[in-house]
Amino acid sequence: MAKKLMFEKPLGMRDTLPFFYNKKEHVRKKLTGVIEAHGYQFMDTPLVEYHETVGKMSATQDQQLFKLLDQQGHTLVLRPDMTAPIARVAASQLKNEAFPLRLAYDGSVFRAQQSEAGKPAQFEQVGTELIGDHSSYGDAEVIALLIDSLKQTGLQEFVITIGHIGYVRSLFEEVMPNDEEAVETLLSYLYRKNYVGYRSYVSSLSVPEEAKDNLNVLLRLRGGEEVFEEARALSKGQAGLKAMNDLKQLYRTLEQYGVASYVQFDLNLISHMDYYTGILFEGYAPNVGALLCNGGRYDALLPSFELNASATGFAVHVERLLEALNGSSEVEKIAICLLVDDRTLKQGLQEAERLRNDGERVVIQHRDQVANIEGFSRKFKTVIDVDKEGVKTDE
């Protein structure tokens, strides 16, 4: 059995080979540089958290949590997202800081997979959390920052789809008052984007035909600001009207940021993170079959950690961003190789030190250990044969 598993990895885990690692590093630096330029401060949290706190607050399904026991018998989890751990820190070590807080992160999260279906069990997220700002200006700030960050990596074709959980719940509760089971069932269909199942369930409800029609109209409320008027006519409850006012104000602010062209609205948008309480959003690119990034307002999470504060933020799935870039983010070859032999080794070492002091990355390679000089040289920006002083081969 040991021999059989010698080259295998746990389900959903991946090796990151040097070329892909370098591409990730390149994109990661682009993202983090933009985020830092907007005044967000990066932090990190442990890979392992308590199940009773972060594990339960994360809103990740329990069967997707990696669990283990410590020596005291406490159930621990590998962090399934970054938002809940940062909320824990904000409610404890940072609770006396002046709000709003602008925090950011870059790290791996873990979600167990039941089958090998191309879904990773470990993936990297870069994101932000704006804590203590309850306004639509805060929502606009993080969405505009997300768009700017994606653009700076070289991605040009993408769309940020925006919805509002308050609007969907308001409509459902108007049509089906006091029927939480039906509300949750419809929300589940929307989250899974199972619109056939949604329509079938709507047809089975014991509500007037007009109400069924309204529930089905929700599915086509997608597009630009033109959807606002029809959405207002569909849901007349206070929560629905507030949601529409939030979205209209958000759109006006995004226009001022100059990023409205990257935005569209989808009023049946639902996230798997059930701690979202207001505006939520997802990002998609043409050649990626899964969401590229997501985020939203989660005003109920911090009170769960006994901190009365609202928050909003986003997370970018770094591996999917690389897939979306599809080669447009090629990493420049940056290392210099000095080819040496027994006679020129000392000279090569001195030259390497000089170049490294100038900020260059330098490899020293004894030529006797290279079977294919031409193939080996293609790895580097520049190859210098020290035996032929002053002779350079540029790639």
FIPA-197445 format. One record per residue (C-alpha): x, y, z; residue in one letter. Coordinates in steps of 0.02 Angstrom, whole numbers, padded with zeros to 5 digits, always signed. Example, Ala and Ser with C-alpha at 12.3 -4.5 7.8 and 13.67 -1.06 7.14 Angstrom:
2
+00615-00225+00390a+00684-00053+00357s
This chain:
395
+00000+00000+00000m+00140+00120+00042a+00220+00092-00128k+00053+00117-00216k+00030+00289-00134l+00212+00342-00154m+00172+00471-00289f-00009+00507-00244e-00079+00661-00155k-00231+00678-00042p-00395+00709-00133l-00404+00884-00207g-00224+00930-00166m-00104+00994-00299r+00084+01016-00319d+00138+01189-00375t+00285+01168-00492l+00413+01309-00516p+00342+01383-00676f+00165+01393-00608f+00230+01451-00439y+00321+01596-00523n+00165+01644-00620k+00065+01642-00458k+00196+01748-00373e+00191+01873-00516h+00001+01890-00508v+00001+01891-00318r+00120+02038-00314k+00011+02134-00437k-00143+02105-00329l-00061+02144-00162t+00025+02298-00232g-00140+02377-00285v-00223+02332-00120i-00081+02407-00019e-00086+02564-00128a-00266+02589-00069h-00213+02589+00113g-00258+02411+00162y-00141+02323+00283q-00100+02140+00261f-00111+02016+00403m-00112+01828+00427d-00204+01705+00538t-00164+01525+00591p-00196+01384+00468l-00282+01292+00611v-00432+01364+00706e-00558+01299+00833y-00709+01214+00758h-00824+01292+00888e-00780+01469+00833t-00709+01494+00658v-00767+01323+00598g-00949+01357+00637k-00945+01542+00592m-00867+01514+00421s-01032+01456+00342a-00937+01321+00249t-01033+01157+00254q-00975+01046+00396d-00932+00900+00280q-00810+01014+00188q-00709+01053+00344l-00542+00967+00374f-00552+00918+00558k-00421+00858+00681l-00401+00844+00869l-00270+00928+00976d-00191+00847+01128q-00323+00925+01241q-00464+00845+01143g-00523+01006+01056h-00588+00990+00879t-00488+01097+00761l-00513+01140+00577v-00400+01196+00437l-00465+01370+00398r-00601+01357+00265p-00599+01543+00224d-00508+01700+00281m-00656+01810+00327t-00707+01719+00487a-00529+01713+00558p-00505+01899+00523i-00673+01934+00605a-00609+01841+00759r-00452+01949+00763v-00550+02110+00735a-00665+02066+00880a-00520+02027+00998s-00347+02098+00967q-00407+02244+00860l-00570+02287+00947k-00498+02446+01023n-00428+02510+00858e-00509+02661+00776a-00634+02602+00646f-00651+02580+00499p-00514+02450+00483l-00444+02410+00312r-00367+02237+00320l-00305+02120+00184a-00242+01942+00169y-00151+01822+00055d-00159+01640+00104g-00221+01464+00076s-00391+01399+00128v-00449+01218+00137f-00613+01135+00091r-00626+00946+00082a-00688+00863-00078q-00787+00701-00085q-00726+00654-00259s-00587+00700-00379e-00687+00813-00496a-00560+00948-00531g-00605+01048-00377k-00458+01093-00266p-00460+01056-00081a-00326+01189-00052q-00323+01354-00146f-00254+01528-00123e-00355+01685-00093q-00304+01867-00096v-00434+01983-00025g-00487+02127+00085t-00601+02163+00232e-00669+02338+00264l-00730+02330+00444i-00834+02464+00528g-00907+02549+00374d-01093+02515+00353h-01123+02627+00202s-01144+02593+00017s-00985+02696-00005y-00893+02553+00082g-00972+02427-00037d-00922+02535-00185a-00744+02552-00119e-00713+02364-00110v-00795+02330-00279i-00695+02468-00363a-00536+02404-00281l-00575+02228-00340l-00597+02289-00519i-00437+02391-00512d-00341+02242-00441s-00400+02125-00579l-00358+02253-00713k-00182+02277-00645q-00146+02092-00667t-00179+02112-00853g-00357+02044-00853l-00470+02148-00965q-00623+02041-01000e-00723+02008-00844f-00886+02059-00763v-00935+02089-00582i-01114+02033-00553t-01201+02119-00407i-01355+02067-00310g-01436+02099-00141h-01488+01959-00024i-01610+02079+00061g-01708+02100-00100y-01726+01913-00133v-01780+01876+00045r-01902+02021+00044s-01987+01956-00113l-01996+01778-00049f-02065+01830+00119e-02197+01939+00038e-02257+01794-00067v-02233+01658+00065m-02252+01739+00238p-02211+01624+00383n-02150+01485+00269d-01964+01483+00304e-01944+01308+00233e-02008+01364+00062a-01897+01519+00068v-01742+01415+00106e-01786+01290-00030t-01798+01427-00162l-01636+01507-00100l-01552+01338-00119s-01611+01322-00299y-01546+01497-00338l-01377+01464-00258y-01356+01306-00363r-01420+01401-00515k-01546+01262-00541n-01677+01368-00627y-01775+01217-00691v-01792+01154-00513g-01836+01329-00454y-01979+01348-00580r-02043+01173-00542s-02046+01209-00355y-02132+01377-00384v-02268+01290-00484s-02300+01171-00338s-02326+01311-00211l-02498+01345-00140s-02496+01530-00181v-02595+01636-00308p-02542+01628-00491e-02491+01811-00487e-02371+01772-00344a-02298+01627-00444k-02274+01743-00592d-02181+01867-00481n-02065+01730-00418l-02024+01680-00597n-01998+01861-00652v-01857+01869-00524l-01754+01753-00636l-01746+01880-00776r-01698+02031-00671l-01523+02042-00744r-01433+02182-00833g-01391+02364-00805g-01480+02496-00704e-01636+02468-00808e-01680+02320-00694v-01709+02437-00546f-01880+02498-00602e-01950+02324-00634e-01876+02262-00470a-01961+02403-00374r-02129+02356-00449a-02103+02172-00404l-02064+02192-00218s-02150+02332-00123k-02096+02284+00053g-01985+02399+00155q-01839+02278+00147a-01855+02265-00041g-01863+02454-00064l-01711+02478+00048k-01615+02349-00053a-01655+02439-00215m-01602+02606-00140n-01438+02525-00086d-01408+02460-00262l-01449+02625-00345k-01333+02721-00229q-01198+02591-00257l-01214+02609-00446y-01202+02799-00439r-01044+02785-00334t-00966+02655-00450l-00998+02776-00594e-00894+02905-00500q-00756+02776-00480y-00762+02751-00668g-00789+02563-00657v-00976+02546-00695a-00939+02469-00865s-00873+02313-00777y-01034+02291-00676v-01202+02211-00707q-01344+02169-00588f-01421+02000-00553d-01559+02013-00425l-01572+01825-00400n-01388+01810-00353l-01362+01703-00198i-01197+01656-00115s-01150+01496-00024h-01091+01604+00121m-01250+01626+00221d-01176+01764+00330y-01198+01891+00189y-01332+02016+00238t-01343+02144+00098g-01251+02181-00063i-01154+02032-00130l-01058+02006-00290f-00967+01879-00397e-00838+01899-00535g-00827+01797-00694y-00710+01790-00844a-00754+01718-01015p-00641+01565-01015n-00662+01511-00833v-00805+01395-00788g-00814+01444-00604a-00821+01609-00512l-00660+01707-00513l-00693+01809-00357c-00835+01851-00239n-00880+01955-00090g-01011+02060-00006g-01078+02135+00153r-01083+02026+00308y-01151+02134+00448d-01206+01984+00554a-01036+01897+00567l-00943+02015+00684l-01085+02021+00812p-01065+01831+00821s-00892+01868+00891f-00969+01998+01010e-00914+02148+00908l-01052+02267+00853n-00982+02315+00683a-01026+02295+00501s-00907+02241+00365a-00885+02207+00181t-00746+02131+00076g-00692+02023-00069f-00587+01870-00106a-00496+01829-00269v-00464+01647-00313h-00283+01661-00371v-00275+01497-00468e-00433+01539-00564r-00366+01712-00602l-00214+01631-00681l-00331+01523-00785e-00426+01679-00839a-00264+01765-00891l-00229+01613-01001n-00047+01653-01036g-00065+01842-01044s+00029+01853-00880s+00190+01770-00937e+00328+01792-00811v+00485+01875-00877e+00642+01772-00860k+00739+01869-00730i+00887+01761-00681a+01065+01773-00750i+01166+01613-00768c+01356+01616-00755l+01434+01463-00837l+01600+01420-00755v+01731+01283-00753d+01870+01240-00630d+01979+01382-00692r+01845+01518-00693t+01746+01473-00536l+01825+01608-00427k+01799+01740-00561q+01618+01684-00578g+01589+01695-00390l+01654+01873-00388q+01546+01923-00536e+01394+01841-00455a+01419+01939-00295e+01433+02102-00394r+01273+02066-00491l+01176+02013-00336r+01229+02174-00250n+01149+02264-00399d+00986+02170-00366g+01003+02033-00495e+00961+01850-00470r+01111+01746-00517v+01141+01559-00541v+01318+01490-00548i+01327+01329-00648q+01479+01220-00680h+01470+01178-00864r+01528+00998-00838d+01361+00960-00754q+01254+01020-00900v+01222+00893-01036a+01122+01012-01147n+01189+01190-01137i+01064+01257-01264e+00912+01185-01175g+00976+01237-01004f+01009+01414-01064s+00827+01441-01114r+00780+01452-00930k+00872+01617-00906f+00860+01797-00959k+01047+01803-00992t+01184+01671-00997v+01365+01726-00975i+01505+01606-01016d+01639+01665-00895v+01772+01567-00991d+01741+01687-01136k+01748+01851-01040e+01626+01980-01104g+01531+01856-01213v+01343+01852-01172k+01202+01750-01243t+01036+01841-01225d+00875+01743-01232e
